[in-house]
Amino acid sequence: MIHVVDAPTGQGKTNAAINYMNSHDERFLFVTPYKTELQRIIKSCPEKKFCQPEAEYSKNTKVITKKNGIKRLFKSKRNIVTTHALFRLFDEEMIEFCKRYNYILILDEVTDVAEIYDELKPDDLKVLLEKFVTVDNCMLKWREDKAGYNGNKFLREKGLCDMNCLYVYGQTTMLWQFSIDIFSAFKESFILTYMFQGQLQKYYYDFHGLEYDRWYVKGNNLDNYQLTPDRQEYGSPSQNKSLVSIVDGERMNSIGDDYYALSSTWYNDEKHQDDIDIVRKKLVTFFKHYAEGGSDYALWTCFIDDQESLKGKGYAKGFLSCNAKATNLYKNKNNLAYMINTFINPVIKQFFEGNGITVDGDMYALSSLIQWVWRSAIRDGKPIKLYIPSSRMRNLFERWLDDEIDVEWG
């Protein structure tokens, strides 16, 4: 069974998971987004003797990889802590280890479960669909009469088909999806997150028909935080309103008035190249005239391809990826600039909606924004200044702070 531990950021989800592992005589796989968190788990669960995979040599493949290292740990039935990056590389052998040894998965934050797969040219995709695969509910299945295929052109695609990872949309677009077999391999799974109903992993579970329920966190300190299926009441978002000073006014925000302004498509559009310089100047203005405390307290984000165009003196080193989650390394930062407008990839959105799954694009955007903002000083109850020039993103955040957006489910 999959348990989604949906609780606000800073509510103690990771500490509750640590207490759960320390109090249960089970075998665990703990997966975190960041390498910096690995040692935290190892040190917090000394009796579990968690191990993190190291790159090792394999006589079979004759290469040195961390996949080899984690397979050795599985064979030794160790408690394992690893990253999202390695988790997405799991193969059939690793899935079998999880089943055989009754591992419990704790996934700290949702992982990337669906992406556009653009490794094939259109003509090659046509050949693949016509000669090598069949399509079952959008999933590509390698044809049995081609099982002995060992050519180079589609060897990677064959492996992904064997893992149930490739899907087709409209006969022209391919999607990679995280192998659903992985989530079915564990004795139990706990997903630690917030606003699950706005995340791709929910739509992915719904598409595949995976059952999940909601769990909560109870307790008020490191020692007594617990994971529980019993409903808990958390403080409303409006309790944080007094801590957030949002930059308003036409002068700073007019660049983001259009609904799609500051989206990835907007930044990539040649007609907006002059506007990008305006965005940079607004960013400089915020950190020079609105922020307090100097560059050590600056935190900002944009799409990675635009970082060089937007960085400036006094804040450049404070960049934090817009998809940052589950890290406490930036909780001294109190001057924040969120220079993007987040949308689900339209093809992925259409794929799920075309298969009868309801997708909430605004909740997805809001969830991403909240996760990023709560990397900062506000997670310790300290005030922040926040610049969100996108009118759409700013409106969503202000409505959430006014308790106008319902984030409850389950």
RODO-2510 file (C-alpha; in nm, 4 decimals, decimal comma):
residues 410
     n   res          X          Y          Z
     1     m     0,0000     0,0000     0,0000
     2     i     0,1162     0,3537    -0,0750
     3     h     0,0744     0,6073     0,2058
     4     v     0,0966     0,9728     0,1026
     5     v     0,2111     1,1734     0,4032
     6     d     0,0711     1,5107     0,2988
     7     a     0,1599     1,7819     0,5505
     8     p     0,2761     2,1443     0,5267
     9     t     0,6429     2,2205     0,4829
    10     g     0,8229     2,2390     0,8155
    11     q     0,5681     2,0120     0,9842
    12     g     0,8273     1,7443     1,0675
    13     k     0,7670     1,4849     0,7940
    14     t     1,1297     1,3744     0,7639
    15     n     1,1759     1,3595     1,1412
    16     a     0,8555     1,1578     1,1722
    17     a     0,9893     0,9168     0,9103
    18     i     1,3173     0,8861     1,1019
    19     n     1,1270     0,8052     1,4214
    20     y     0,9177     0,5510     1,2306
    21     m     1,2262     0,3727     1,0980
    22     n     1,3924     0,3713     1,4398
    23     s     1,0858     0,2149     1,6010
    24     h     1,0109    -0,0558     1,3427
    25     d     1,1991    -0,3778     1,2852
    26     e     1,1752    -0,3594     0,9063
    27     r     1,4078    -0,3199     0,6094
    28     f     1,4045     0,0314     0,4605
    29     l     1,4991     0,2114     0,1425
    30     f     1,5055     0,5872     0,2078
    31     v     1,5194     0,8085    -0,1026
    32     t     1,5974     1,1809    -0,0814
    33     p     1,6455     1,4500    -0,3466
    34     y     1,9862     1,5620    -0,2187
    35     k     2,3189     1,4004    -0,1384
    36     t     2,3489     1,6391     0,1576
    37     e     2,0580     1,4600     0,3274
    38     l     2,2153     1,1134     0,3100
    39     q     2,4356     1,1605     0,6157
    40     r     2,1431     1,3021     0,8125
    41     i     1,9558     0,9735     0,7762
    42     i     2,2628     0,7635     0,8505
    43     k     2,3405     0,9598     1,1691
    44     s     1,9763     0,9766     1,2822
    45     c     1,9261     0,5987     1,2618
    46     p     2,2468     0,4521     1,4110
    47     e     2,0962     0,1137     1,4996
    48     k     1,9649     0,0707     1,1455
    49     k     2,3184     0,1028     1,0081
    50     f     2,2041     0,2684     0,6883
    51     c     2,4429     0,2482     0,3935
    52     q     2,4656     0,4705     0,0898
    53     p     2,5710     0,3163    -0,2430
    54     e     2,9213     0,3750    -0,3710
    55     a     3,0378     0,3251    -0,7267
    56     e     3,1595    -0,0330    -0,7715
    57     y     3,2941    -0,2508    -1,0493
    58     s     3,0862    -0,5287    -1,2018
    59     k     3,2469    -0,8306    -1,3659
    60     n     2,9336    -0,8785    -1,5778
    61     t     2,9062    -0,5266    -1,7202
    62     k     3,2758    -0,4378    -1,6765
    63     v     3,1864    -0,0852    -1,5655
    64     i     3,1996     0,1069    -1,2381
    65     t     2,8605     0,2448    -1,1322
    66     k     2,6540     0,3159    -0,8227
    67     k     2,3947     0,0736    -0,9586
    68     n     2,6463    -0,2008    -0,8905
    69     g     2,6978    -0,0639    -0,5413
    70     i     2,3300    -0,0536    -0,4504
    71     k     2,2770    -0,4058    -0,5876
    72     r     2,5460    -0,5343    -0,3522
    73     l     2,3700    -0,3600    -0,0609
    74     f     2,0381    -0,5171    -0,1607
    75     k     2,1977    -0,8617    -0,1744
    76     s     2,3327    -0,7993     0,1772
    77     k     1,9812    -0,6980     0,2911
    78     r     2,1061    -0,3650     0,4242
    79     n     1,9030    -0,0591     0,5068
    80     i     1,9783     0,1777     0,2215
    81     v     1,9670     0,5545     0,1755
    82     t     2,0052     0,6960    -0,1732
    83     t     1,9049     0,9811    -0,4025
    84     h     1,6179     1,0370    -0,6430
    85     a     1,8719     1,0305    -0,9259
    86     l     1,9760     0,6714    -0,8539
    87     f     1,6197     0,5644    -0,7720
    88     r     1,5057     0,6474    -1,1244
    89     l     1,7738     0,4099    -1,2626
    90     f     1,6285     0,1024    -1,0904
    91     d     1,6158    -0,2038    -1,3148
    92     e     1,4363    -0,5380    -1,3015
    93     e     1,6986    -0,6963    -1,0756
    94     m     1,6715    -0,4157    -0,8189
    95     i     1,2914    -0,4331    -0,8273
    96     e     1,3146    -0,8060    -0,7567
    97     f     1,5409    -0,7399    -0,4546
    98     c     1,2817    -0,4977    -0,3118
    99     k     1,0099    -0,7618    -0,3474
   100     r     1,2137    -1,0552    -0,2217
   101     y     1,3439    -0,8853     0,0908
   102     n     1,0221    -0,6969     0,1814
   103     y     1,1672    -0,3473     0,1711
   104     i     0,9640    -0,0477     0,2849
   105     l     1,0127     0,2641     0,0726
   106     i     1,0255     0,6124     0,2196
   107     l     1,0380     0,8674    -0,0607
   108     d     1,1193     1,2151     0,0665
   109     e     0,9275     1,4378    -0,1776
   110     v     0,7726     1,3285    -0,5038
   111     t     1,0085     1,2330    -0,7846
   112     d     1,0072     1,3004    -1,1578
   113     v     0,7646     1,0420    -1,2956
   114     a     0,6872     1,1700    -1,6465
   115     e     0,8973     1,3470    -1,9088
   116     i     0,8980     1,4008    -2,2828
   117     y     1,1141     1,1363    -2,4501
   118     d     1,2835     1,3017    -2,7478
   119     e     1,5678     1,0611    -2,8203
   120     l     1,4214     0,9446    -3,1539
   121     k     1,3769     1,1311    -3,4802
   122     p     1,0213     1,1224    -3,6259
   123     d     1,1182     0,8692    -3,8931
   124     d     1,2795     0,6410    -3,6338
   125     l     0,9714     0,6651    -3,4130
   126     k     0,7577     0,5600    -3,7077
   127     v     0,9794     0,2550    -3,7679
   128     l     0,9727     0,1653    -3,3979
   129     l     0,5925     0,1805    -3,3851
   130     e     0,5423    -0,0120    -3,7077
   131     k     0,8000    -0,2888    -3,6685
   132     f     0,9140    -0,3360    -3,3089
   133     v     0,6402    -0,2570    -3,0582
   134     t     0,2709    -0,2859    -2,9889
   135     v     0,0704    -0,0233    -2,7998
   136     d    -0,1338    -0,1167    -2,4927
   137     n    -0,3149     0,1733    -2,3228
   138     c    -0,0474     0,4093    -2,4619
   139     m     0,2330     0,1886    -2,3223
   140     l     0,4844     0,0496    -2,5695
   141     k     0,5351    -0,3275    -2,5460
   142     w     0,8294    -0,4873    -2,7233
   143     r     0,7038    -0,7460    -2,9701
   144     e     0,7709    -1,1071    -2,8760
   145     d     0,8933    -1,1892    -3,2267
   146     k     1,1595    -0,9194    -3,1825
   147     a     1,2758    -1,0438    -2,8408
   148     g     1,6172    -1,1382    -2,9771
   149     y     1,6850    -0,7888    -3,1090
   150     n     2,0382    -0,6710    -3,0286
   151     g     2,0852    -0,3899    -3,2796
   152     n     2,2108    -0,0482    -3,1741
   153     k     1,9352     0,1793    -3,3067
   154     f     1,6576     0,0747    -3,0661
   155     l     1,8523    -0,1061    -2,7936
   156     r     1,7830     0,1638    -2,5357
   157     e     1,4134     0,1722    -2,6276
   158     k     1,3950    -0,2068    -2,5930
   159     g     1,5287    -0,1825    -2,2376
   160     l     1,2811     0,0909    -2,1494
   161     c     0,9946    -0,1122    -2,2972
   162     d     1,1013    -0,4098    -2,0868
   163     m     1,0701    -0,1806    -1,7808
   164     n     0,7286    -0,0473    -1,8937
   165     c     0,8696     0,3055    -1,9188
   166     l     0,7789     0,4202    -2,2708
   167     y     0,4437     0,5630    -2,3796
   168     v     0,3172     0,7194    -2,6986
   169     y     0,0821     1,0144    -2,7344
   170     g    -0,0866     1,0864    -3,0652
   171     q     0,1483     0,8633    -3,2651
   172     t     0,4025     1,1464    -3,2801
   173     t     0,5205     1,2073    -2,9244
   174     m     0,6834     0,9706    -2,6798
   175     l     0,6823     0,9980    -2,3022
   176     w     0,9139     0,8384    -2,0514
   177     q     0,7430     0,7363    -1,7292
   178     f     0,8918     0,6015    -1,4100
   179     s     0,8424     0,2255    -1,4092
   180     i     0,5175     0,1561    -1,2250
   181     d     0,6590    -0,1857    -1,1328
   182     i     0,8912    -0,0134    -0,8852
   183     f     0,6075     0,1261    -0,6727
   184     s     0,4428    -0,2155    -0,6723
   185     a     0,7577    -0,3849    -0,5426
   186     f     0,7561    -0,2619    -0,1841
   187     k     0,5873    -0,4057     0,1222
   188     e     0,4733    -0,0499     0,1962
   189     s     0,5588     0,2940     0,0617
   190     f     0,5508     0,6338     0,2304
   191     i     0,5612     0,9460     0,0130
   192     l     0,6507     1,2603     0,2117
   193     t     0,5124     1,5714     0,0430
   194     y     0,2718     1,8654     0,0532
   195     m    -0,0245     1,9417    -0,1758
   196     f    -0,0152     1,6012    -0,3406
   197     q    -0,3292     1,6736    -0,5406
   198     g    -0,1297     1,9238    -0,7488
   199     q     0,1611     1,6951    -0,8349
   200     l     0,2389     1,4810    -1,1372
   201     q     0,2939     1,1778    -0,9174
   202     k    -0,0761     1,1831    -0,8227
   203     y    -0,1846     1,1915    -1,1863
   204     y     0,0643     0,9150    -1,2629
   205     y    -0,0748     0,6963    -0,9821
   206     d    -0,4304     0,7643    -1,0989
   207     f    -0,3448     0,6780    -1,4594
   208     h    -0,1933     0,3451    -1,3530
   209     g    -0,4703     0,2672    -1,1044
   210     l    -0,2377     0,2487    -0,8040
   211     e    -0,4181     0,2716    -0,4724
   212     y    -0,2958     0,5177    -0,2116
   213     d    -0,4261     0,6693     0,1081
   214     r    -0,3435     0,9781     0,3081
   215     w    -0,1324     0,9791     0,6215
   216     y    -0,0417     1,2664     0,8530
   217     v     0,2242     1,3857     1,0954
   218     k     0,1453     1,4322     1,4622
   219     g     0,3652     1,5669     1,7395
   220     n     0,5391     1,8955     1,8087
   221     n     0,9101     1,8221     1,8472
   222     l     1,1899     1,6062     1,7070
   223     d     1,1369     1,3313     1,9604
   224     n     0,7631     1,2811     1,9253
   225     y     0,6900     1,3453     1,5573
   226     q     0,5026     1,0399     1,4271
   227     l     0,3525     0,9179     1,1013
   228     t    -0,0136     0,8361     1,1506
   229     p    -0,3227     0,7443     0,9448
   230     d    -0,5350     0,9427     1,1904
   231     r    -0,6513     1,2772     1,0587
   232     q    -0,4619     1,5768     1,1981
   233     e    -0,5496     1,9449     1,1824
   234     y    -0,2697     2,1758     1,0741
   235     g    -0,2538     2,5508     1,0986
   236     s    -0,4095     2,7437     0,8096
   237     p    -0,1856     2,9162     0,5511
   238     s    -0,3108     3,2553     0,6745
   239     q    -0,1094     3,2023     0,9934
   240     n     0,1988     3,2761     0,7815
   241     k     0,0606     3,5922     0,6222
   242     s     0,2172     3,8330     0,8711
   243     l     0,5601     3,6865     0,7912
   244     v     0,5436     3,7577     0,4177
   245     s     0,5945     4,1001     0,2658
   246     i     0,5123     4,0738    -0,1060
   247     v     0,6380     4,3421    -0,3427
   248     d     0,3405     4,5083    -0,5108
   249     g     0,2896     4,8001    -0,7461
   250     e     0,2828     4,8489    -1,1224
   251     r     0,6439     4,9642    -1,1432
   252     m     0,7878     4,6308    -1,0281
   253     n     0,5239     4,3911    -1,1545
   254     s     0,3924     4,5131    -1,4920
   255     i     0,6366     4,2854    -1,6772
   256     g     0,4362     3,9890    -1,5438
   257     d     0,0833     4,1145    -1,6136
   258     d     0,0126     3,8769    -1,9024
   259     y    -0,1199     3,5358    -1,7907
   260     y     0,1689     3,3523    -1,9617
   261     a     0,4427     3,6078    -1,8896
   262     l     0,7636     3,4628    -1,7405
   263     s     0,6714     3,1073    -1,8421
   264     s     0,9406     2,8941    -2,0051
   265     t     0,7746     2,9504    -2,3442
   266     w     0,7757     3,3268    -2,2832
   267     y     1,1479     3,3289    -2,1973
   268     n     1,2281     3,1231    -2,5097
   269     d     1,0262     3,3432    -2,7457
   270     e     1,2556     3,5712    -2,9499
   271     k     1,0079     3,8578    -2,9319
   272     h     1,0639     3,8737    -2,5549
   273     q     1,4437     3,8956    -2,5618
   274     d     1,4346     4,2692    -2,4848
   275     d     1,1875     4,2002    -2,2034
   276     i     1,4372     3,9635    -2,0406
   277     d     1,6704     4,2586    -1,9858
   278     i     1,3810     4,4375    -1,8160
   279     v     1,3303     4,1355    -1,5902
   280     r     1,6989     4,1473    -1,4958
   281     k     1,6772     4,5189    -1,4131
   282     k     1,3712     4,4555    -1,1935
   283     l     1,5625     4,1817    -1,0174
   284     v     1,8550     4,4167    -0,9551
   285     t     1,6135     4,6805    -0,8259
   286     f     1,4542     4,4377    -0,5820
   287     f     1,7806     4,3307    -0,4228
   288     k     1,9220     4,6861    -0,4226
   289     h     1,6244     4,8854    -0,2984
   290     y     1,3738     4,6450    -0,1393
   291     a     1,5910     4,3753     0,0211
   292     e     1,7721     4,4191     0,3520
   293     g     2,0850     4,2526     0,4847
   294     g     2,3054     4,2133     0,1790
   295     s     2,3891     3,9310    -0,0614
   296     d     2,4207     3,6655     0,2108
   297     y     2,0433     3,6778     0,2549
   298     a     1,9500     3,6746    -0,1152
   299     l     1,7637     3,3812    -0,2712
   300     w     1,6335     3,3840    -0,6274
   301     t     1,5292     3,1514    -0,9027
   302     c     1,4506     3,1324    -1,2721
   303     f     1,4613     2,8617    -1,5374
   304     i     1,8140     2,7244    -1,5544
   305     d     1,8636     2,8301    -1,9176
   306     d     1,8007     3,1938    -1,8195
   307     q     2,0256     3,2080    -1,5141
   308     e     2,3180     3,3701    -1,6966
   309     s     2,0909     3,6348    -1,8514
   310     l     1,9324     3,7315    -1,5200
   311     k     2,2126     3,7090    -1,2657
   312     g     2,3587     4,0299    -1,1286
   313     k     2,5849     4,1806    -0,8681
   314     g     2,4696     4,1387    -0,5114
   315     y     2,2527     3,8309    -0,5606
   316     a     2,4059     3,5988    -0,8251
   317     k     2,5394     3,3482    -0,5704
   318     g     2,1976     3,3156    -0,4076
   319     f     2,0497     3,1150    -0,6946
   320     l     1,8417     2,8117    -0,5983
   321     s     1,6780     2,5832    -0,8539
   322     c     1,3046     2,6420    -0,8907
   323     n     1,2308     2,2739    -0,8191
   324     a     1,4248     2,2670    -0,4916
   325     k     1,2645     2,0596    -0,2149
   326     a     1,3506     1,8878     0,1126
   327     t     1,6549     2,0944     0,2056
   328     n     1,7192     2,3202     0,5062
   329     l     2,0417     2,4745     0,3740
   330     y     1,8848     2,8098     0,2861
   331     k     1,6836     2,8907     0,5970
   332     n     1,8933     3,2007     0,6678
   333     k     1,7664     3,3625     0,3443
   334     n     1,4990     3,6286     0,3857
   335     n     1,5016     3,8203     0,0543
   336     l     1,3425     3,6068    -0,2171
   337     a     1,2768     3,6596    -0,5883
   338     y     1,0710     3,4060    -0,7848
   339     m     1,1117     3,5054    -1,1495
   340     i     0,9090     3,2351    -1,3220
   341     n     0,5537     3,1341    -1,4076
   342     t     0,5135     2,7579    -1,3711
   343     f     0,3060     2,5372    -1,5988
   344     i     0,2873     2,1623    -1,6468
   345     n     0,4378     2,0589    -1,9785
   346     p     0,1329     2,0842    -2,2109
   347     v     0,1974     1,7475    -2,3775
   348     i     0,2187     1,5682    -2,0421
   349     k    -0,0949     1,7508    -1,9267
   350     q    -0,2797     1,6499    -2,2451
   351     f    -0,1592     1,2912    -2,2081
   352     f    -0,3118     1,2531    -1,8622
   353     e    -0,6276     1,4482    -1,9411
   354     g    -0,6713     1,2501    -2,2629
   355     n    -0,6717     0,9360    -2,0488
   356     g    -0,9427     1,0632    -1,8166
   357     i    -0,7205     1,2038    -1,5396
   358     t    -0,8112     1,5438    -1,3949
   359     v    -0,5062     1,7711    -1,3850
   360     d    -0,4943     2,0907    -1,1751
   361     g    -0,2338     2,3181    -1,3336
   362     d    -0,2792     2,5987    -1,0804
   363     m    -0,2339     2,3646    -0,7856
   364     y     0,0796     2,2271    -0,9523
   365     a     0,2188     2,5804    -0,9913
   366     l     0,1275     2,6821    -0,6364
   367     s     0,2818     2,3672    -0,4899
   368     s     0,6103     2,4374    -0,6692
   369     l     0,6147     2,7977    -0,5464
   370     i     0,5406     2,7065    -0,1846
   371     q     0,8070     2,4363    -0,1811
   372     w     1,0640     2,6884    -0,3038
   373     v     0,9634     2,9698    -0,0688
   374     w     0,9737     2,7355     0,2312
   375     r     1,3430     2,6664     0,1789
   376     s     1,3965     3,0125     0,3299
   377     a     1,3823     3,1744     0,6759
   378     i     1,0024     3,1450     0,6884
   379     r     1,0355     2,7760     0,7730
   380     d     1,1742     2,8925     1,1106
   381     g     0,8932     3,1438     1,1586
   382     k     1,1020     3,4435     1,0489
   383     p     0,9791     3,7223     0,8162
   384     i     1,0707     3,7348     0,4475
   385     k     1,0415     3,9780     0,1579
   386     l     0,9131     3,8162    -0,1581
   387     y     0,9179     3,9370    -0,5179
   388     i     0,6861     3,7487    -0,7579
   389     p     0,6451     3,9570    -1,0762
   390     s     0,4155     3,7009    -1,2452
   391     s     0,0597     3,8186    -1,1756
   392     r    -0,0678     3,4598    -1,2033
   393     m     0,1803     3,3181    -0,9517
   394     r     0,1437     3,6133    -0,7157
   395     n    -0,2354     3,5870    -0,7214
   396     l    -0,2232     3,2133    -0,6488
   397     f     0,0123     3,2665    -0,3542
   398     e    -0,1911     3,5532    -0,2094
   399     r    -0,5135     3,3527    -0,2387
   400     w    -0,3437     3,0611    -0,0612
   401     l    -0,2275     3,2949     0,2175
   402     d    -0,5870     3,4180     0,2498
   403     d    -0,7122     3,0570     0,2898
   404     e    -0,9053     3,0827    -0,0366
   405     i    -0,7534     2,7693    -0,1925
   406     d    -0,8573     2,4335    -0,0515
   407     v    -0,5567     2,2021    -0,0269
   408     e    -0,7285     1,9262     0,1707
   409     w    -0,8080     1,5788     0,0341
   410     g    -0,8443     1,2237     0,1580
***
